[in-house]
């Protein structure tokens, strides 16, 4: 009976829709990295990439800059979660001169 309860709790945890993302970490001058983790119910690797890209974009927006994605890496994590890492640069918004 106890094994069935443990298995049910484990199945619920896998499918419960957990996801998290880290704040952008500054690596160098205008160079940042962020990561995210998403369960199978939240899209696994695809969901993790989306969350990490949203965090990266939010960081550049908060600085009044445009995002330039340099690298995206994703992989599987235990038990069936997707993990993504995004390395990006925040570039100053290009001014458009007329005339």
N, C-alpha and C positions, 0 to 999 in steps of 0.2 A: 504494500500500500504506500509506503514512504517513497519508494522509487517512482511511482506514478505521480506523486505530488511534486517531486523534484523535477521530473520530466515536464510536467505541465508548467511549472514556474519558468523553467529554462525556455520552453517554446514561447511563452508569453513575452519574456524578455527579448528574445530574438525578433519577434514580430511587432513589438510595442511602438515602434516609430521613434526611437531615440535618435537624436542628432545633436551635435555641438560644433562650434567653430572657435578658433582662437583669435584674439586680437592680432592685428598686424605687428610683426616684430621688425624693427629697423635693423638692417644688416650693415648698411653703408649709406653714403650720401644719396638720399632719395631712393634707396633700394630696400625693399621690404619682402617679408614672407609671411603667409598665413596658412592655416590648415583647417580641415574640417573632417568630421567623422559622421557617417550616416548609416543607419540600419537598413536592412533590406526593404522594410516598409517605407522608408524615406528616400529610396532611390539608390541605395548602396553607393557605388563609385560615381554614378552620374549625379546623385543628390549631393554627395560630398563636394564634387567639383563646383556645382552650382553655389553651394553655401560658401565655399572658399573664395570664389570669384565675387560673390556679393560683398563679402567682408573686405576684399582687396579694393573693390570699386568704392565702397563707403569710405575707406581710409583716404584714397586720393581725392574724393569729393570733399571730405572734411578739410583738406589742405588747399582746396581751390585748384586742384590739378587734374590733369588727364591721366588715365591709367595706360601703361604699356606693359602687357603681360610678357614676361621673358621665358617662363617655363611652367608647365603644369605636369605634375606627376600624380598618378593614382594607383592604388593597389587594394587588395582585399586584406581585411583584418579579422581576427577571431570575434565571434563565430562566423558571421556572414556580413560584416559591416564593410563599407567602402571608406577609404581614407584618401584625401587629396591634399596636396601641397601646391601652393601657387607662389611663385617668385615674380615680383613685379616692380616696376619703377613708377613713381609719380612724377610726371613732367609738367612744368608750368604750362598753363593754357596759352596756346599761340594766339597772339593778338593779330587781328585782321586790319591791316591799314588800307584805307581807300584813298586813291588819288595818285 
